[in-house]
Amino acid sequence: MPAALTQTAALAGAADTGSFLAARRQLFRTAPQRAAGSVAALGLWLAVAASSKRDRGGRASGRTLALASVNAAGQLAMLGVHLKHRIAGPRVWVGAALGSAALAGAVASR
């Protein structure tokens, strides 16, 4: 079950980030650094999901644990930046929660 939590949270995070990018395609022209960061976050979400799927026996590999850790740290940093600038909407909170859930699932399945 914890491995399923990791994969489900990572796929939900990827879907959210992908929908953010799809709805704001102009970012690639107006704020390319922000768009690149979001693309990197999407890649990380997908890497966590893929790594979790590859794990055998429901036990998280070191690779999955490392990816989930980096992702959770990144999501919490993103929340911190948004809070600092007083622009933290629900999506940023959900991203931090999903990153934490993916990490918790990976830790619990070790």
Secondary structure, DSSP 8 states (H G I E B T S, - for coil): -HHHHHHHHHHHHHHHHHHHHHHTTTHHHH-HHHHHHHHHHHHHHHHHHHHHHH-STT---HHHHHHHHHHHHHHHHHHHHHHHTT---HHHHHHHHHHHHHHHHHHHT-
